[in-house]
Amino acid sequence: MKTRFLLLLILPFLTFEINGQNQEDALRYSRTSLLGSARYMAMGGAYGSIGADISGLSINPAGIGIFRKSEFMFTPLITFNQTEVNYMGEFRDDTKYNLGLSNIGFVLASDLSQKKESGWKKIQFGFNFNRTNNFTNRVFIEGFNNNSSLLTAYIYEADGLHPDDLDPFTTGLAYDAWLIWPTDNSNEVYTADAYMGGVMQHQTIYSSGSMSEMLFTLGANYGDRVYFGASVGIPYIRYSYESVYTETDPLDRHDYFVSMTRRENLDTKGSGFIFKLGTIIRATDWLRLGAAFHSPTYFSGINEEWRYSMSSELLFDNKIERRSADSPRGRFEYELTTPMKAIGSATILFGKMGLVSAEYEFADYSDIRLNSSGYKFVKENQAIRDSYTAAHNLRFGTEWRLNDVYLRGGYALLGSPYKSQVNDGKGSQVSLGLGFRQQDYYIDLAWVGSTYKEVRYMYPVPQGQGLDYYTPVANQTFNRQLYMLTFGWRF
């Protein structure tokens, strides 16, 4: 296992080998994006000082204090993910859609106003389930590489090792599939027929699963001026990854090599704990201010299983020889601590006509930490400190009322968690919505479009004996559209 970690540390963001328990996994489970109610999403998620929305309690639990009646709501959604990739001068795109549940929850409000000697007006309890990440996607990468092959990286990784000591998840598979072989009697120097490149490379990546959060919230209203809330959350991770990577020789340049295929599968499950505190102050009749603090999320037991296989087609004496090899099934359990978050927000109200809201969120992703009882992740945690930084997210939203119909819009700027020149990772989100509200029920619609870019480092290829690496790079653009419908009842 340690051999896999050392290979991953050659480049901070080597994403071809998804072996688990590295800084990419840590970021995936730390960088959440709440998928809440249609009203919340239509207003760009700028909800920390508005309140009275069940999904918004995941941002600022003090929002529960503004509920005057008990309420139940749920939100189904449809997600369309499109990925565009430029690799070796070739453009490819792919689309994947998913049906799911964005949120469901209820609030129970108890009236305390009959106690005239007390300024406490109401006390509320709420439960909500929110989706915080959607991993469903499909990526297609294709391009002709005239400079290197995956086997180039493997022969450098295998250098100095006897075949019995090769990594059973990487170089050992390539050796058993006859794709790399020793060149001298020491059996410690390797070569490959296609290691100088001249291959067509294809990779299809399938991912599925989600992160969700069950939240239990208690809040109160003091004098209709100050609202308090506290939440205990139980987040869940369900993530599956499958990669099919192939190389072929379309120009018939090589003596033996015809094609190779490498398959990777990773399945992850885990749960954790988080605590949230918040307050909303009605500073004036037209201004609300909100503040919230989210503790780090503690995932005490993330379980991963992974397996790989590799197959080859080689030409000997004008006949195709086929070889295949399977890795053992890898299993590991580890702990993850995600960064705390601090959120500040403000809302300007225009009577019953409408409102404008803004929100700022801070999270320092260099504080992410991995740990386990058997492996302390010293180098991985150092790579996190060296590669990640604080992200600053801005969200804006507005809502305007036309009798019983509400028009909404929102915009969000999502800061990059990466240090300068490591990766892009910045994102933006635009949203629109429509609502119809009566005294006892409401129906809300929302559309959300978001985009962000990231670089995918395929594999590291050392140049000479130094630490300078040539790395094939795929430039990825992720576009996502959400369509959601919320139904709510007050009682």
Secondary structure, 3 states (H helix, E strand, C coil): CHHHHHHHHCCCCECCCCCCCCHHHHHHCCCCCCECCHHHHHCCCCCCCCCCCCHHHHCCHHHHHHCCCCEEEEEEEEEEEEEEEEECCEEEEEEEEEEEEEEEEEEEEEECCCCCCCCEEEEEEEEEEEEEEECCEEEEEEEEECCCCHHHHHHHHHCCCCHHHCCCCCHHHHHHCCCCEECCCCCCCEECCCCCCCEEEEEEEEEEEEEEEEEEEEEEEECCCEEEEEEEEEEEEEEEEEEEEEEECCCCCCCCEEEEEEEEEEEEEEEEEEEEEEEEEEEECCEEEEEEEECCCEEEEEEEEEEEEEEEEEEECCEEEEEEEECCCEEEEEEEECCCEEEEEEEEEECCCEEEEEEEEEEEHHHCEEECCCCCCHHHHHHHHHHECEEEEEEEEEEEEECCEEEEEEEEEECCCECCCCCCCCEEEEEEEEEEECCCEEEEEEEEEEEEEEEEECCCEECCCCCCEECCEEEEEEEEEEEEEEEEEEC
